[in-house]
C-alpha cells in the first residue's frame, strides 16, 4: 500500500499534516508532500476535504509514498 497525493486536487491547506503519527507529511509550495518514513497507515485519508489523498495497492519506489498529478515525487 502507498499513500499518494493528487497534486491537482491538493490545495495545500495542511489539515493532514498534524494527523500523521510519524510526521511524514509536510506542505511545500502549497502542496502536501509525503516524505520518507510514511508507513501507509491511512490516518491522513479522511482529513482531506478535497480527497487528494488516497491509499493505493501499488507500492511506490520511495518507501511507501508517491505523488500523482504532476509526474511523481
Biopython code that builds the backbone (N, CA, C, O; Angstrom):
import numpy as np
from Bio.PDB.StructureBuilder import StructureBuilder

atoms = [
    (1, "UNK", "N", (0.845, -1.184, 0.000)),
    (1, "UNK", "CA", (0.000, 0.000, 0.000)),
    (1, "UNK", "C", (0.882, 1.235, 0.000)),
    (1, "UNK", "O", (1.981, 1.231, 0.554)),
    (2, "UNK", "N", (0.392, 2.281, -0.621)),
    (2, "UNK", "CA", (1.150, 3.520, -0.698)),
    (2, "UNK", "C", (0.205, 4.714, -0.587)),
    (2, "UNK", "O", (-0.837, 4.756, -1.240)),
    (3, "UNK", "N", (0.575, 5.670, 0.236)),
    (3, "UNK", "CA", (-0.172, 6.923, 0.323)),
    (3, "UNK", "C", (0.226, 7.777, -0.867)),
    (3, "UNK", "O", (1.411, 7.964, -1.145)),
    (4, "UNK", "N", (-0.769, 8.290, -1.563)),
    (4, "UNK", "CA", (-0.496, 9.114, -2.740)),
    (4, "UNK", "C", (-1.255, 10.427, -2.626)),
    (4, "UNK", "O", (-2.386, 10.478, -2.142)),
    (5, "UNK", "N", (-0.604, 11.479, -3.084)),
    (5, "UNK", "CA", (-1.202, 12.811, -3.097)),
    (5, "UNK", "C", (-1.477, 13.201, -4.540)),
    (5, "UNK", "O", (-0.571, 13.196, -5.373)),
    (6, "UNK", "N", (-2.718, 13.535, -4.834)),
    (6, "UNK", "CA", (-3.065, 14.055, -6.153)),
    (6, "UNK", "C", (-2.815, 15.556, -6.096)),
    (6, "UNK", "O", (-3.615, 16.298, -5.527)),
    (7, "UNK", "N", (-1.723, 16.000, -6.674)),
    (7, "UNK", "CA", (-1.331, 17.406, -6.571)),
    (7, "UNK", "C", (-2.263, 18.335, -7.348)),
    (7, "UNK", "O", (-2.223, 19.550, -7.153)),
    (8, "UNK", "N", (-3.091, 17.786, -8.216)),
    (8, "UNK", "CA", (-4.079, 18.613, -8.902)),
    (8, "UNK", "C", (-5.255, 18.933, -7.978)),
    (8, "UNK", "O", (-5.902, 19.969, -8.130)),
    (9, "UNK", "N", (-5.528, 18.055, -7.033)),
    (9, "UNK", "CA", (-6.609, 18.277, -6.069)),
    (9, "UNK", "C", (-6.138, 18.975, -4.796)),
    (9, "UNK", "O", (-6.905, 19.711, -4.175)),
    (10, "UNK", "N", (-4.894, 18.755, -4.405)),
    (10, "UNK", "CA", (-4.373, 19.290, -3.151)),
    (10, "UNK", "C", (-4.317, 20.813, -3.195)),
    (10, "UNK", "O", (-3.805, 21.403, -4.146)),
    (11, "UNK", "N", (-4.855, 21.440, -2.143)),
    (11, "UNK", "CA", (-4.845, 22.905, -2.048)),
    (11, "UNK", "C", (-3.749, 23.412, -1.128)),
    (11, "UNK", "O", (-3.522, 24.618, -1.027)),
    (12, "UNK", "N", (-3.068, 22.491, -0.457)),
    (12, "UNK", "CA", (-2.005, 22.889, 0.456)),
    (12, "UNK", "C", (-2.517, 23.427, 1.777)),
    (12, "UNK", "O", (-1.813, 24.181, 2.448)),
    (13, "UNK", "N", (-3.727, 23.053, 2.162)),
    (13, "UNK", "CA", (-4.324, 23.573, 3.396)),
    (13, "UNK", "C", (-3.588, 23.089, 4.649)),
    (13, "UNK", "O", (-3.593, 23.771, 5.674)),
    (14, "UNK", "N", (-2.954, 21.911, 4.569)),
    (14, "UNK", "CA", (-2.187, 21.393, 5.698)),
    (14, "UNK", "C", (-2.985, 20.654, 6.745)),
    (14, "UNK", "O", (-2.429, 20.293, 7.782)),
    (15, "UNK", "N", (-4.265, 20.414, 6.521)),
    (15, "UNK", "CA", (-5.088, 19.722, 7.512)),
    (15, "UNK", "C", (-4.581, 18.311, 7.807)),
    (15, "UNK", "O", (-4.789, 17.799, 8.907)),
    (16, "UNK", "N", (-3.934, 17.691, 6.859)),
    (16, "UNK", "CA", (-3.448, 16.321, 7.019)),
    (16, "UNK", "C", (-2.154, 16.232, 7.831)),
    (16, "UNK", "O", (-1.862, 15.194, 8.425)),
    (17, "UNK", "N", (-1.397, 17.296, 7.854)),
    (17, "UNK", "CA", (-0.064, 17.276, 8.474)),
    (17, "UNK", "C", (-0.093, 16.872, 9.949)),
    (17, "UNK", "O", (0.661, 15.977, 10.333)),
    (18, "UNK", "N", (-0.926, 17.487, 10.792)),
    (18, "UNK", "CA", (-0.879, 17.138, 12.222)),
    (18, "UNK", "C", (-1.433, 15.760, 12.569)),
    (18, "UNK", "O", (-1.185, 15.268, 13.670)),
    (19, "UNK", "N", (-2.178, 15.119, 11.663)),
    (19, "UNK", "CA", (-2.738, 13.808, 11.987)),
    (19, "UNK", "C", (-1.790, 12.656, 11.674)),
    (19, "UNK", "O", (-2.048, 11.522, 12.075)),
    (20, "UNK", "N", (-0.711, 12.925, 10.971)),
    (20, "UNK", "CA", (0.245, 11.868, 10.638)),
    (20, "UNK", "C", (1.025, 11.465, 11.891)),
    (20, "UNK", "O", (1.737, 12.289, 12.464)),
    (21, "UNK", "N", (0.897, 10.211, 12.320)),
    (21, "UNK", "CA", (1.559, 9.795, 13.556)),
    (21, "UNK", "C", (3.086, 9.723, 13.461)),
    (21, "UNK", "O", (3.764, 9.684, 14.487)),
    (22, "UNK", "N", (3.631, 9.706, 12.248)),
    (22, "UNK", "CA", (5.086, 9.627, 12.101)),
    (22, "UNK", "C", (5.683, 10.904, 11.511)),
    (22, "UNK", "O", (6.879, 10.956, 11.224)),
    (23, "UNK", "N", (4.853, 11.934, 11.330)),
    (23, "UNK", "CA", (5.343, 13.217, 10.830)),
    (23, "UNK", "C", (5.880, 13.170, 9.413)),
    (23, "UNK", "O", (6.824, 13.887, 9.080)),
    (24, "UNK", "N", (5.283, 12.329, 8.573)),
    (24, "UNK", "CA", (5.780, 12.158, 7.209)),
    (24, "UNK", "C", (5.181, 13.135, 6.202)),
    (24, "UNK", "O", (5.599, 13.162, 5.045)),
    (25, "UNK", "N", (4.205, 13.937, 6.630)),
    (25, "UNK", "CA", (3.563, 14.885, 5.709)),
    (25, "UNK", "C", (4.039, 16.303, 5.971)),
    (25, "UNK", "O", (4.237, 16.709, 7.116)),
    (26, "UNK", "N", (4.219, 17.045, 4.891)),
    (26, "UNK", "CA", (4.546, 18.467, 5.009)),
    (26, "UNK", "C", (3.999, 19.191, 3.789)),
    (26, "UNK", "O", (3.768, 18.581, 2.745)),
    (27, "UNK", "N", (3.796, 20.489, 3.928)),
    (27, "UNK", "CA", (3.331, 21.304, 2.811)),
    (27, "UNK", "C", (4.518, 22.094, 2.281)),
    (27, "UNK", "O", (5.166, 22.847, 3.008)),
    (28, "UNK", "N", (4.782, 21.902, 1.002)),
    (28, "UNK", "CA", (5.864, 22.601, 0.316)),
    (28, "UNK", "C", (5.288, 23.216, -0.948)),
    (28, "UNK", "O", (4.652, 22.524, -1.744)),
    (29, "UNK", "N", (5.508, 24.503, -1.136)),
    (29, "UNK", "CA", (4.991, 25.203, -2.322)),
    (29, "UNK", "C", (3.494, 24.986, -2.499)),
    (29, "UNK", "O", (3.016, 24.753, -3.609)),
    (30, "UNK", "N", (2.763, 25.065, -1.393)),
    (30, "UNK", "CA", (1.301, 24.954, -1.378)),
    (30, "UNK", "C", (0.774, 23.597, -1.856)),
    (30, "UNK", "O", (-0.337, 23.507, -2.379)),
    (31, "UNK", "N", (1.575, 22.549, -1.673)),
    (31, "UNK", "CA", (1.139, 21.183, -1.973)),
    (31, "UNK", "C", (1.647, 20.262, -0.879)),
    (31, "UNK", "O", (2.776, 20.407, -0.409)),
    (32, "UNK", "N", (0.810, 19.312, -0.473)),
    (32, "UNK", "CA", (1.234, 18.339, 0.517)),
    (32, "UNK", "C", (2.234, 17.386, -0.123)),
    (32, "UNK", "O", (2.091, 16.998, -1.282)),
    (33, "UNK", "N", (3.229, 17.024, 0.640)),
    (33, "UNK", "CA", (4.246, 16.076, 0.190)),
    (33, "UNK", "C", (4.351, 14.964, 1.233)),
    (33, "UNK", "O", (4.277, 15.215, 2.436)),
    (34, "UNK", "N", (4.519, 13.753, 0.762)),
    (34, "UNK", "CA", (4.699, 12.604, 1.636)),
    (34, "UNK", "C", (6.176, 12.276, 1.641)),
    (34, "UNK", "O", (6.754, 11.949, 0.605)),
    (35, "UNK", "N", (6.783, 12.364, 2.812)),
    (35, "UNK", "CA", (8.214, 12.124, 2.922)),
    (35, "UNK", "C", (8.544, 10.713, 3.342)),
    (35, "UNK", "O", (7.666, 9.870, 3.526)),
    (36, "UNK", "N", (9.824, 10.481, 3.489)),
    (36, "UNK", "CA", (10.286, 9.180, 3.967)),
    (36, "UNK", "C", (9.762, 8.955, 5.374)),
    (36, "UNK", "O", (9.581, 9.894, 6.149)),
    (37, "UNK", "N", (9.532, 7.736, 5.675)),
    (37, "UNK", "CA", (9.012, 7.385, 6.986)),
    (37, "UNK", "C", (7.524, 7.087, 6.980)),
    (37, "UNK", "O", (6.983, 6.595, 7.970)),
    (38, "UNK", "N", (6.854, 7.386, 5.859)),
    (38, "UNK", "CA", (5.427, 7.089, 5.761)),
    (38, "UNK", "C", (5.217, 5.586, 5.882)),
    (38, "UNK", "O", (5.858, 4.797, 5.187)),
    (39, "UNK", "N", (4.310, 5.202, 6.774)),
    (39, "UNK", "CA", (4.019, 3.791, 6.992)),
    (39, "UNK", "C", (2.740, 3.349, 6.284)),
    (39, "UNK", "O", (2.315, 2.203, 6.424)),
    (40, "UNK", "N", (2.132, 4.253, 5.529)),
    (40, "UNK", "CA", (0.891, 3.976, 4.805)),
    (40, "UNK", "C", (-0.231, 3.538, 5.739)),
    (40, "UNK", "O", (-1.035, 2.673, 5.394)),
    (41, "UNK", "N", (-0.278, 4.140, 6.920)),
    (41, "UNK", "CA", (-1.295, 3.771, 7.904)),
    (41, "UNK", "C", (-2.681, 4.273, 7.522)),
    (41, "UNK", "O", (-3.685, 3.708, 7.955)),
    (42, "UNK", "N", (-2.745, 5.328, 6.716)),
    (42, "UNK", "CA", (-4.024, 5.844, 6.251)),
    (42, "UNK", "C", (-4.692, 6.856, 7.160)),
    (42, "UNK", "O", (-5.818, 7.270, 6.882)),
    (43, "UNK", "N", (-4.036, 7.271, 8.242)),
    (43, "UNK", "CA", (-4.630, 8.229, 9.172)),
    (43, "UNK", "C", (-5.001, 9.548, 8.486)),
    (43, "UNK", "O", (-5.943, 10.219, 8.908)),
    (44, "UNK", "N", (-4.280, 9.918, 7.452)),
    (44, "UNK", "CA", (-4.467, 11.196, 6.773)),
    (44, "UNK", "C", (-5.635, 11.203, 5.790)),
    (44, "UNK", "O", (-6.103, 12.276, 5.411)),
    (45, "UNK", "N", (-6.114, 10.045, 5.371)),
    (45, "UNK", "CA", (-7.096, 9.956, 4.299)),
    (45, "UNK", "C", (-8.369, 10.754, 4.553)),
    (45, "UNK", "O", (-8.799, 11.524, 3.694)),
    (46, "UNK", "N", (-8.967, 10.582, 5.707)),
    (46, "UNK", "CA", (-10.255, 11.215, 5.985)),
    (46, "UNK", "C", (-10.154, 12.696, 6.315)),
    (46, "UNK", "O", (-11.175, 13.383, 6.348)),
    (47, "UNK", "N", (-8.966, 13.200, 6.558)),
    (47, "UNK", "CA", (-8.839, 14.615, 6.901)),
    (47, "UNK", "C", (-8.855, 15.520, 5.677)),
    (47, "UNK", "O", (-9.078, 16.723, 5.807)),
    (48, "UNK", "N", (-8.625, 14.972, 4.508)),
    (48, "UNK", "CA", (-8.561, 15.796, 3.300)),
    (48, "UNK", "C", (-9.953, 16.013, 2.718)),
    (48, "UNK", "O", (-10.557, 15.094, 2.165)),
    (49, "UNK", "N", (-10.447, 17.228, 2.848)),
    (49, "UNK", "CA", (-11.778, 17.532, 2.323)),
    (49, "UNK", "C", (-11.802, 17.572, 0.797)),
    (49, "UNK", "O", (-12.873, 17.544, 0.191)),
    (50, "UNK", "N", (-10.639, 17.638, 0.182)),
    (50, "UNK", "CA", (-10.543, 17.701, -1.280)),
    (50, "UNK", "C", (-10.320, 16.322, -1.887)),
    (50, "UNK", "O", (-10.252, 16.181, -3.108)),
    (51, "UNK", "N", (-10.206, 15.296, -1.030)),
    (51, "UNK", "CA", (-9.983, 13.914, -1.458)),
    (51, "UNK", "C", (-8.736, 13.772, -2.330)),
    (51, "UNK", "O", (-8.719, 13.032, -3.313)),
    (52, "UNK", "N", (-7.710, 14.497, -1.940)),
    (52, "UNK", "CA", (-6.445, 14.471, -2.679)),
    (52, "UNK", "C", (-5.530, 13.353, -2.202)),
    (52, "UNK", "O", (-4.516, 13.069, -2.839)),
    (53, "UNK", "N", (-5.878, 12.713, -1.081)),
    (53, "UNK", "CA", (-5.027, 11.663, -0.519)),
    (53, "UNK", "C", (-5.713, 10.318, -0.696)),
    (53, "UNK", "O", (-6.874, 10.140, -0.327)),
    (54, "UNK", "N", (-4.974, 9.377, -1.266)),
    (54, "UNK", "CA", (-5.506, 8.037, -1.451)),
    (54, "UNK", "C", (-4.484, 7.016, -0.970)),
    (54, "UNK", "O", (-3.296, 7.312, -0.842)),
    (55, "UNK", "N", (-4.963, 5.832, -0.714)),
    (55, "UNK", "CA", (-4.118, 4.714, -0.340)),
    (55, "UNK", "C", (-4.266, 3.692, -1.458)),
    (55, "UNK", "O", (-5.342, 3.131, -1.660)),
    (56, "UNK", "N", (-3.188, 3.459, -2.175)),
    (56, "UNK", "CA", (-3.247, 2.588, -3.340)),
    (56, "UNK", "C", (-2.435, 1.323, -3.136)),
    (56, "UNK", "O", (-1.486, 1.300, -2.352)),
    (57, "UNK", "N", (-2.813, 0.274, -3.844)),
    (57, "UNK", "CA", (-2.173, -1.029, -3.706)),
    (57, "UNK", "C", (-0.747, -1.065, -4.225)),
    (57, "UNK", "O", (0.095, -1.772, -3.672)),
    (58, "UNK", "N", (-0.468, -0.320, -5.272)),
    (58, "UNK", "CA", (0.853, -0.368, -5.901)),
    (58, "UNK", "C", (1.908, 0.268, -5.007)),
    (58, "UNK", "O", (1.787, 1.443, -4.660)),
    (59, "UNK", "N", (2.928, -0.471, -4.631)),
    (59, "UNK", "CA", (3.982, 0.127, -3.807)),
    (59, "UNK", "C", (4.782, 1.148, -4.593)),
    (59, "UNK", "O", (5.072, 0.955, -5.774)),
    (60, "UNK", "N", (5.133, 2.231, -3.930)),
    (60, "UNK", "CA", (5.928, 3.279, -4.574)),
    (60, "UNK", "C", (7.411, 2.952, -4.452)),
    (60, "UNK", "O", (7.811, 2.141, -3.616)),
    (61, "UNK", "N", (8.205, 3.577, -5.274)),
    (61, "UNK", "CA", (9.636, 3.322, -5.292)),
    (61, "UNK", "C", (10.371, 3.976, -4.133)),
    (61, "UNK", "O", (11.494, 3.576, -3.826)),
    (62, "UNK", "N", (9.773, 4.975, -3.474)),
    (62, "UNK", "CA", (10.485, 5.707, -2.430)),
    (62, "UNK", "C", (10.056, 5.315, -1.019)),
    (62, "UNK", "O", (10.013, 6.160, -0.125)),
    (63, "UNK", "N", (9.743, 4.057, -0.823)),
    (63, "UNK", "CA", (9.480, 3.585, 0.530)),
    (63, "UNK", "C", (8.052, 3.754, 0.992)),
    (63, "UNK", "O", (7.814, 3.896, 2.191)),
    (64, "UNK", "N", (7.087, 3.745, 0.080)),
    (64, "UNK", "CA", (5.703, 3.752, 0.501)),
    (64, "UNK", "C", (4.936, 5.017, 0.209)),
    (64, "UNK", "O", (3.754, 5.096, 0.542)),
    (65, "UNK", "N", (5.550, 6.004, -0.395)),
    (65, "UNK", "CA", (4.831, 7.245, -0.654)),
    (65, "UNK", "C", (5.123, 7.731, -2.070)),
    (65, "UNK", "O", (6.259, 7.681, -2.542)),
    (66, "UNK", "N", (4.079, 8.199, -2.728)),
    (66, "UNK", "CA", (4.249, 8.716, -4.078)),
    (66, "UNK", "C", (3.185, 9.757, -4.338)),
    (66, "UNK", "O", (2.105, 9.721, -3.748)),
    (67, "UNK", "N", (3.491, 10.669, -5.208)),
    (67, "UNK", "CA", (2.515, 11.677, -5.591)),
    (67, "UNK", "C", (2.101, 11.421, -7.012)),
    (67, "UNK", "O", (2.866, 10.870, -7.804)),
    (68, "UNK", "N", (0.878, 11.824, -7.344)),
    (68, "UNK", "CA", (0.453, 11.746, -8.717)),
    (68, "UNK", "C", (-0.138, 13.079, -9.100)),
    (68, "UNK", "O", (-0.428, 13.911, -8.239)),
    (69, "UNK", "N", (-0.315, 13.281, -10.371)),
    (69, "UNK", "CA", (-0.882, 14.540, -10.845)),
    (69, "UNK", "C", (0.166, 15.407, -11.514)),
    (69, "UNK", "O", (-0.148, 16.096, -12.485)),
    (70, "UNK", "N", (1.387, 15.398, -11.036)),
    (70, "UNK", "CA", (2.436, 16.189, -11.648)),
    (70, "UNK", "C", (3.683, 15.346, -11.869)),
    (70, "UNK", "O", (4.802, 15.837, -11.720)),
    (71, "UNK", "N", (3.497, 14.097, -12.220)),
    (71, "UNK", "CA", (4.623, 13.272, -12.593)),
    (71, "UNK", "C", (5.408, 12.628, -11.472)),
    (71, "UNK", "O", (6.564, 12.262, -11.682)),
    (72, "UNK", "N", (4.836, 12.473, -10.296)),
    (72, "UNK", "CA", (5.539, 11.755, -9.227)),
    (72, "UNK", "C", (6.208, 12.649, -8.230)),
    (72, "UNK", "O", (5.962, 13.855, -8.201)),
    (73, "UNK", "N", (7.051, 12.070, -7.413)),
    (73, "UNK", "CA", (7.671, 12.766, -6.295)),
    (73, "UNK", "C", (8.642, 13.711, -6.746)),
    (73, "UNK", "O", (9.266, 14.391, -5.931)),
]
sb = StructureBuilder()
sb.init_structure("model")
sb.init_model(0)
sb.init_chain("A")
sb.init_seg("    ")
for serial, (resi, resn, name, xyz) in enumerate(atoms, 1):
    if name == "N":
        sb.init_residue(resn, " ", resi, " ")
    sb.init_atom(name, np.array(xyz, "f"), 0.0, 1.0, " ", f" {name:<3s}", serial, name[0])
structure = sb.get_structure()
